[in-house]
Amino acid sequence: MHSVREADDPRFTPVRRRADLLAEGWNDKAIKAMVASGQLVRVRHGAYASRAAWIQAGPVGQHEIRARAVLQQGKSDLVLSHNTGGAVWDIPFWDTELDVVDVTRRDGRSGRKEAGVRQHRGKLLDDDVVVRHGLPVVGATRLGLELTLVNPVEQALSYVNHLLHAGDTSLDELSERYRSSMDRWPNSLSTELVLRLARPLIENVAESRSFYLCWRQHLPLPVPQHPVYDNGALLARLDFAWPELGVWLEFDGKVKYAALVPEGQSASDVVVREKQREDRIRELTGWRCVRITWADLYRPEATALRIRRALFPAAAA
């Protein structure tokens, strides 16, 4: 029996193979008519799903549905891995193409890329495979390392930080697995860098990208989630701080403010309260605040210059 979550989640929509539909009495003309009418959508050659669920699932969910089709149609024993494994682990992808389903063969044979599937060859240990959403997928520790092999450093860092912050793996587990075998894997040169930069306290993509910006622009690395107390009570956890330089950084995003609006209040109420909070932090610490937005992440040099001037005002004078 399906759980309520499975029944409501479009990613769990059944994938129906052409052979299954033919066995139920449909023919190719009828299947084509169901696709044309919007009842079904072809998720890949010879595999179909509910069009309504497909649309509701969104790009990452659609990738998972396509991965289900690959597993159903696969002629070898496959495990979802790399970016496809990330989709099943609810990684918050950004600027990452999900047009190819990544799988790792259990039989250890050489893989290939064809028909929208990229087969990887790699030794799977006994505890490397788990089941999520009813699908065989690599575990979080192996996944974190795999994501560094197929993504640029900035994206990989945010994905690894997500797994760390969620408690799905740890830096010790990632480092131990990397040292024991994966440092010899192809394309693993950037893996060690990602592990050096990874911080479990970083909460989201915006913070990961802000931290990466600081490193890439040769700024001192800040302390994430720095606590500020008011008469012994926790007043705030700052996104980032440079305590020795008297500066903190906050990331402003529409999602952040929308999530903080209590029932019966408006976004402007939240903004006013945030301003009061900032003033109190400044009173308690005497620090300067730098605020950045999503747009600032796409202007790294200019944003770094603004942060640098706040960190070293005497040099900027």
MIDREN-291373 format. One record per residue (C-alpha): x, y, z; residue number from 1; residue in one letter. Coordinates in nm, 4 decimals. Layout:
VODREN         px         py         pz   pos   code
VODREN          X          Y          Z   NUM      a
...
***
This chain:
VODREN         px         py         pz   pos   code
VODREN     0.0000     0.0000     0.0000     1      m
VODREN     0.1294     0.3449    -0.0877     2      h
VODREN     0.1791     0.6038     0.1847     3      s
VODREN    -0.0072     0.9354     0.1710     4      v
VODREN     0.3177     1.1019     0.0731     5      r
VODREN     0.3695     0.8674    -0.2192     6      e
VODREN     0.0121     0.9112    -0.3348     7      a
VODREN     0.0485     1.2907    -0.3338     8      d
VODREN     0.3991     1.3144    -0.4747     9      d
VODREN     0.4040     1.3284    -0.8575    10      p
VODREN     0.7495     1.1689    -0.8618    11      r
VODREN     0.5843     0.8398    -0.7642    12      f
VODREN     0.3550     0.8350    -1.0664    13      t
VODREN     0.3692     0.4906    -1.2316    14      p
VODREN     0.5829     0.4546    -1.5430    15      v
VODREN     0.4108     0.2381    -1.8017    16      r
VODREN     0.6183     0.0665    -2.0663    17      r
VODREN     0.4889     0.0200    -2.4177    18      r
VODREN     0.4992    -0.3555    -2.3664    19      a
VODREN     0.2788    -0.3204    -2.0569    20      d
VODREN     0.0244    -0.1069    -2.2421    21      l
VODREN     0.0147    -0.3540    -2.5315    22      l
VODREN    -0.0397    -0.6392    -2.2847    23      a
VODREN    -0.3363    -0.4454    -2.1416    24      e
VODREN    -0.4973    -0.4391    -2.4870    25      g
VODREN    -0.3861    -0.1010    -2.6173    26      w
VODREN    -0.2201    -0.0681    -2.9564    27      n
VODREN     0.0296     0.1862    -3.0856    28      d
VODREN    -0.2444     0.3975    -3.2409    29      k
VODREN    -0.4295     0.4178    -2.9088    30      a
VODREN    -0.1104     0.5014    -2.7215    31      i
VODREN    -0.0372     0.7784    -2.9688    32      k
VODREN    -0.3911     0.9113    -2.9218    33      a
VODREN    -0.3507     0.9187    -2.5426    34      m
VODREN    -0.0300     1.1186    -2.5819    35      v
VODREN    -0.1982     1.3577    -2.8260    36      a
VODREN    -0.4943     1.4082    -2.5923    37      s
VODREN    -0.2706     1.4908    -2.2954    38      g
VODREN    -0.3475     1.1804    -2.0890    39      q
VODREN     0.0039     1.0428    -2.1214    40      l
VODREN     0.3475     1.1879    -2.1866    41      v
VODREN     0.6363     0.9907    -2.3341    42      r
VODREN     0.9142     1.0187    -2.0749    43      v
VODREN     1.1600     0.8288    -2.2960    44      r
VODREN     1.1402     0.5835    -2.5846    45      h
VODREN     0.8889     0.3121    -2.4984    46      g
VODREN     0.7929     0.4565    -2.1573    47      a
VODREN     0.4949     0.6721    -2.0591    48      y
VODREN     0.3519     0.8441    -1.7523    49      a
VODREN     0.0602     1.0654    -1.6533    50      s
VODREN     0.1007     1.4040    -1.8189    51      r
VODREN    -0.0632     1.5841    -1.5237    52      a
VODREN     0.1853     1.4295    -1.2787    53      a
VODREN     0.4724     1.5015    -1.5177    54      w
VODREN     0.3907     1.8719    -1.5311    55      i
VODREN     0.3411     1.8915    -1.1543    56      q
VODREN     0.6746     1.7189    -1.0858    57      a
VODREN     0.8879     1.9989    -1.2320    58      g
VODREN     1.2340     1.9532    -1.3897    59      p
VODREN     1.3996     1.7587    -1.1044    60      v
VODREN     1.0945     1.5405    -1.0457    61      g
VODREN     1.0679     1.4735    -1.4186    62      q
VODREN     1.4281     1.3586    -1.4135    63      h
VODREN     1.3430     1.1114    -1.1376    64      e
VODREN     1.0427     0.9806    -1.3320    65      i
VODREN     1.2676     0.9327    -1.6350    66      r
VODREN     1.5148     0.7484    -1.4128    67      a
VODREN     1.2369     0.5107    -1.3046    68      r
VODREN     1.1775     0.4336    -1.6710    69      a
VODREN     1.5481     0.3657    -1.7243    70      v
VODREN     1.5544     0.1184    -1.4357    71      l
VODREN     1.2420    -0.0584    -1.5622    72      q
VODREN     1.3835    -0.0890    -1.9114    73      q
VODREN     1.7436    -0.1642    -1.8101    74      g
VODREN     1.8894    -0.4977    -1.9106    75      k
VODREN     2.1575    -0.4913    -1.6394    76      s
VODREN     2.1485    -0.4338    -1.2639    77      d
VODREN     2.1697    -0.0559    -1.2268    78      l
VODREN     2.1941     0.1915    -0.9389    79      v
VODREN     2.1050     0.5587    -0.9730    80      l
VODREN     2.4129     0.7718    -0.9111    81      s
VODREN     2.5835     1.1085    -0.9674    82      h
VODREN     2.3348     1.3847    -1.0598    83      n
VODREN     2.0459     1.1402    -1.0887    84      t
VODREN     2.1240     1.0131    -0.7415    85      g
VODREN     2.1185     1.3777    -0.6328    86      g
VODREN     1.7655     1.4182    -0.7697    87      a
VODREN     1.6484     1.1233    -0.5589    88      v
VODREN     1.8274     1.2704    -0.2534    89      w
VODREN     1.6428     1.6029    -0.3072    90      d
VODREN     1.9542     1.8014    -0.3924    91      i
VODREN     1.8633     2.1682    -0.4675    92      p
VODREN     2.0088     2.1801    -0.8183    93      f
VODREN     2.0862     2.5110    -0.9885    94      w
VODREN     2.2454     2.5719    -1.3298    95      d
VODREN     2.2832     2.1950    -1.3697    96      t
VODREN     2.1677     2.0095    -1.6792    97      e
VODREN     1.9565     1.7035    -1.6027    98      l
VODREN     1.9126     1.5803    -1.9579    99      d
VODREN     2.1020     1.2539    -1.9013   100      v
VODREN     2.0180     0.9831    -1.6459   101      v
VODREN     2.3279     0.8730    -1.4512   102      d
VODREN     2.3495     0.5097    -1.3427   103      v
VODREN     2.6261     0.2871    -1.2101   104      t
VODREN     2.6418    -0.0764    -1.3128   105      r
VODREN     2.6536    -0.3315    -1.0339   106      r
VODREN     2.8360    -0.5816    -1.2551   107      d
VODREN     3.1467    -0.3607    -1.2765   108      g
VODREN     3.1539    -0.3677    -1.6546   109      r
VODREN     3.2447    -0.0633    -1.8614   110      s
VODREN     2.9546     0.1677    -1.9194   111      g
VODREN     2.8620     0.3914    -2.2077   112      r
VODREN     2.6414     0.6872    -2.2895   113      k
VODREN     2.3476     0.6304    -2.5186   114      e
VODREN     1.9767     0.7077    -2.5467   115      a
VODREN     1.9875     0.9658    -2.2693   116      g
VODREN     2.1623     0.7337    -2.0215   117      v
VODREN     2.5186     0.7633    -1.8946   118      r
VODREN     2.6496     0.4410    -1.7444   119      q
VODREN     2.9334     0.4666    -1.4949   120      h
VODREN     3.1777     0.1998    -1.3944   121      r
VODREN     3.2801     0.1929    -1.0320   122      g
VODREN     3.3106    -0.0608    -0.7538   123      k
VODREN     3.0040    -0.0460    -0.5299   124      l
VODREN     3.0684    -0.1436    -0.1686   125      l
VODREN     2.8060    -0.3251     0.0379   126      d
VODREN     2.6893    -0.0059     0.2096   127      d
VODREN     2.7052     0.2109    -0.1035   128      d
VODREN     2.3486     0.1363    -0.2125   129      v
VODREN     2.0316     0.2409    -0.0315   130      v
VODREN     1.6657     0.2627    -0.1293   131      v
VODREN     1.4933     0.6006    -0.1534   132      r
VODREN     1.1547     0.6621    -0.3130   133      h
VODREN     1.1538     0.2898    -0.3835   134      g
VODREN     1.4616     0.3225    -0.6065   135      l
VODREN     1.8145     0.1808    -0.5695   136      p
VODREN     2.0468     0.4791    -0.5306   137      v
VODREN     2.3961     0.5416    -0.4013   138      v
VODREN     2.4222     0.6440    -0.0371   139      g
VODREN     2.4830     1.0036     0.0679   140      a
VODREN     2.8578     0.9725     0.1310   141      t
VODREN     2.9352     0.8230    -0.2062   142      r
VODREN     2.6868     1.0609    -0.3699   143      l
VODREN     2.8551     1.3671    -0.2210   144      g
VODREN     3.1853     1.2633    -0.3750   145      l
VODREN     3.0267     1.1710    -0.7089   146      e
VODREN     2.8662     1.5136    -0.7356   147      l
VODREN     3.2137     1.6698    -0.7282   148      t
VODREN     3.3104     1.4616    -1.0331   149      l
VODREN     3.0358     1.5859    -1.2652   150      v
VODREN     2.9768     1.9452    -1.1504   151      n
VODREN     3.1827     2.2659    -1.1322   152      p
VODREN     3.3253     2.3464    -0.7891   153      v
VODREN     3.0665     2.6118    -0.7002   154      e
VODREN     2.7698     2.3853    -0.7710   155      q
VODREN     2.9339     2.0798    -0.6154   156      a
VODREN     3.0098     2.2761    -0.2988   157      l
VODREN     2.6469     2.3781    -0.2539   158      s
VODREN     2.5297     2.0200    -0.3129   159      y
VODREN     2.7778     1.8722    -0.0650   160      v
VODREN     2.6892     2.1403     0.1907   161      n
VODREN     2.3219     2.0446     0.1514   162      h
VODREN     2.3980     1.6806     0.2365   163      l
VODREN     2.6130     1.7866     0.5317   164      l
VODREN     2.3603     2.0305     0.6742   165      h
VODREN     2.0814     1.7730     0.6387   166      a
VODREN     2.2914     1.5273     0.8397   167      g
VODREN     2.2927     1.2735     0.5562   168      d
VODREN     2.6713     1.2408     0.5751   169      t
VODREN     2.9660     1.4040     0.7524   170      s
VODREN     3.2969     1.5575     0.6571   171      l
VODREN     3.4774     1.2712     0.8309   172      d
VODREN     3.2840     1.0133     0.6280   173      e
VODREN     3.3425     1.2010     0.3023   174      l
VODREN     3.7140     1.2457     0.3705   175      s
VODREN     3.7660     0.8854     0.4756   176      e
VODREN     3.5910     0.7500     0.1662   177      r
VODREN     3.7810     0.9901    -0.0586   178      y
VODREN     4.1180     0.8891     0.0884   179      r
VODREN     4.0386     0.5177     0.0829   180      s
VODREN     3.9544     0.4900    -0.2854   181      s
VODREN     3.7987     0.7804    -0.4691   182      m
VODREN     4.1098     0.9993    -0.4908   183      d
VODREN     4.2066     0.7781    -0.7844   184      r
VODREN     3.8800     0.8240    -0.9728   185      w
VODREN     3.8755     1.0199    -1.2985   186      p
VODREN     3.7902     1.3923    -1.2684   187      n
VODREN     3.8492     1.3909    -0.8915   188      s
VODREN     4.1030     1.6772    -0.8854   189      l
VODREN     3.8437     1.9241    -0.7566   190      s
VODREN     3.7013     1.6863    -0.4946   191      t
VODREN     3.9643     1.7708    -0.2338   192      e
VODREN     3.9012     2.1429    -0.2840   193      l
VODREN     3.5276     2.0980    -0.2305   194      v
VODREN     3.5934     1.9022     0.0890   195      l
VODREN     3.8253     2.1778     0.2171   196      r
VODREN     3.5599     2.4426     0.1543   197      l
VODREN     3.2575     2.2438     0.2744   198      a
VODREN     3.0880     2.3665     0.5923   199      r
VODREN     2.8006     2.1716     0.7559   200      p
VODREN     2.6626     2.4918     0.9131   201      l
VODREN     2.5927     2.6479     0.5728   202      i
VODREN     2.2176     2.6188     0.5285   203      e
VODREN     2.1300     2.6791     0.1640   204      n
VODREN     2.2441     2.7484    -0.1912   205      v
VODREN     2.2614     3.1254    -0.1377   206      a
VODREN     2.4971     3.0856     0.1571   207      e
VODREN     2.7102     2.8285    -0.0254   208      s
VODREN     2.7474     3.0590    -0.3227   209      r
VODREN     2.8300     3.3547    -0.0974   210      s
VODREN     3.0999     3.1521     0.0791   211      f
VODREN     3.2395     3.0375    -0.2560   212      y
VODREN     3.2463     3.3990    -0.3761   213      l
VODREN     3.4604     3.4927    -0.0764   214      c
VODREN     3.7057     3.2118    -0.1489   215      w
VODREN     3.7172     3.2713    -0.5244   216      r
VODREN     3.7739     3.6440    -0.4769   217      q
VODREN     4.0541     3.5870    -0.2224   218      h
VODREN     3.8656     3.7330     0.0729   219      l
VODREN     3.9171     3.6002     0.4265   220      p
VODREN     3.6801     3.3096     0.4774   221      l
VODREN     3.3952     3.4031     0.7142   222      p
VODREN     3.2465     3.2058     1.0013   223      v
VODREN     2.9017     3.0671     0.9085   224      p
VODREN     2.6027     3.0943     1.1429   225      q
VODREN     2.7844     3.3072     1.3994   226      h
VODREN     2.5679     3.3469     1.7141   227      p
VODREN     2.4929     3.6847     1.8750   228      v
VODREN     2.3527     3.6953     2.2277   229      y
VODREN     2.1515     3.9665     2.3983   230      d
VODREN     2.1741     3.9430     2.7795   231      n
VODREN     2.2451     3.5709     2.7493   232      g
VODREN     1.9598     3.4984     2.5086   233      a
VODREN     2.0282     3.4097     2.1473   234      l
VODREN     1.9331     3.7111     1.9367   235      l
VODREN     2.0501     3.5954     1.5956   236      a
VODREN     2.2633     3.3614     1.3973   237      r
VODREN     2.4419     3.5687     1.1367   238      l
VODREN     2.4746     3.4144     0.7919   239      d
VODREN     2.8469     3.4934     0.8010   240      f
VODREN     3.0791     3.6943     1.0226   241      a
VODREN     3.4392     3.8090     1.0447   242      w
VODREN     3.4505     3.8623     1.4242   243      p
VODREN     3.8137     3.9757     1.4292   244      e
VODREN     3.7372     4.2380     1.1628   245      l
VODREN     3.4043     4.3518     1.3041   246      g
VODREN     3.1920     4.2730     0.9979   247      v
VODREN     2.8996     4.0439     0.9274   248      w
VODREN     2.7262     3.9479     0.6054   249      l
VODREN     2.3585     3.8763     0.5504   250      e
VODREN     2.2041     3.7351     0.2346   251      f
VODREN     1.8756     3.8996     0.1375   252      d
VODREN     1.6379     3.6968    -0.0756   253      g
VODREN     1.2662     3.7124    -0.1453   254      k
VODREN     1.2255     3.3514    -0.0353   255      v
VODREN     1.3880     3.4335     0.2989   256      k
VODREN     1.1418     3.7098     0.3774   257      y
VODREN     0.8402     3.5232     0.2418   258      a
VODREN     0.9184     3.2312     0.4735   259      a
VODREN     0.9282     3.4628     0.7766   260      l
VODREN     0.5881     3.6282     0.7302   261      v
VODREN     0.3550     3.5131     1.0115   262      p
VODREN    -0.0166     3.4851     0.9519   263      e
VODREN    -0.1835     3.8233     0.9765   264      g
VODREN     0.1340     4.0195     0.8968   265      q
VODREN     0.2803     4.1594     0.5779   266      s
VODREN     0.6242     4.1375     0.4201   267      a
VODREN     0.6830     4.5018     0.5190   268      s
VODREN     0.6299     4.4055     0.8858   269      d
VODREN     0.9033     4.1462     0.8491   270      v
VODREN     1.1387     4.3958     0.6850   271      v
VODREN     1.0872     4.6438     0.9699   272      v
VODREN     1.1512     4.3710     1.2260   273      r
VODREN     1.4655     4.2660     1.0394   274      e
VODREN     1.5877     4.6277     1.0448   275      k
VODREN     1.5303     4.6436     1.4204   276      q
VODREN     1.7189     4.3178     1.4622   277      r
VODREN     2.0091     4.4524     1.2568   278      e
VODREN     2.0210     4.7723     1.4641   279      d
VODREN     2.0319     4.5689     1.7853   280      r
VODREN     2.3125     4.3486     1.6534   281      i
VODREN     2.5071     4.6611     1.5639   282      r
VODREN     2.4498     4.8053     1.9131   283      e
VODREN     2.5703     4.4860     2.0801   284      l
VODREN     2.8742     4.4194     1.8592   285      t
VODREN     2.9713     4.7499     1.7030   286      g
VODREN     3.0143     4.5607     1.3752   287      w
VODREN     2.9393     4.6726     1.0209   288      r
VODREN     2.6819     4.4835     0.8111   289      c
VODREN     2.7103     4.3958     0.4419   290      v
VODREN     2.3951     4.2755     0.2667   291      r
VODREN     2.4020     4.0972    -0.0670   292      i
VODREN     2.1340     3.9571    -0.2988   293      t
VODREN     2.1053     3.6983    -0.5740   294      w
VODREN     2.2022     3.9629    -0.8292   295      a
VODREN     2.5257     4.0320    -0.6388   296      d
VODREN     2.6323     3.6701    -0.6830   297      l
VODREN     2.6409     3.7301    -1.0579   298      y
VODREN     2.8704     4.0320    -1.0055   299      r
VODREN     3.1418     3.8626    -0.8022   300      p
VODREN     3.4203     4.1170    -0.8577   301      e
VODREN     3.2040     4.4178    -0.7676   302      a
VODREN     3.0515     4.2362    -0.4710   303      t
VODREN     3.3927     4.1296    -0.3444   304      a
VODREN     3.5139     4.4891    -0.3690   305      l
VODREN     3.2221     4.6057    -0.1530   306      r
VODREN     3.2918     4.3348     0.1067   307      i
VODREN     3.6645     4.4110     0.1017   308      r
VODREN     3.5995     4.7795     0.1701   309      r
VODREN     3.3877     4.6850     0.4703   310      a
VODREN     3.6547     4.4453     0.5991   311      l
VODREN     3.9457     4.6849     0.5466   312      f
VODREN     3.8062     5.0410     0.5549   313      p
VODREN     4.1473     5.1981     0.6241   314      a
VODREN     4.2908     5.0496     0.3048   315      a
VODREN     3.9908     5.1748     0.1052   316      a
VODREN     4.0205     5.5294     0.2371   317      a
***
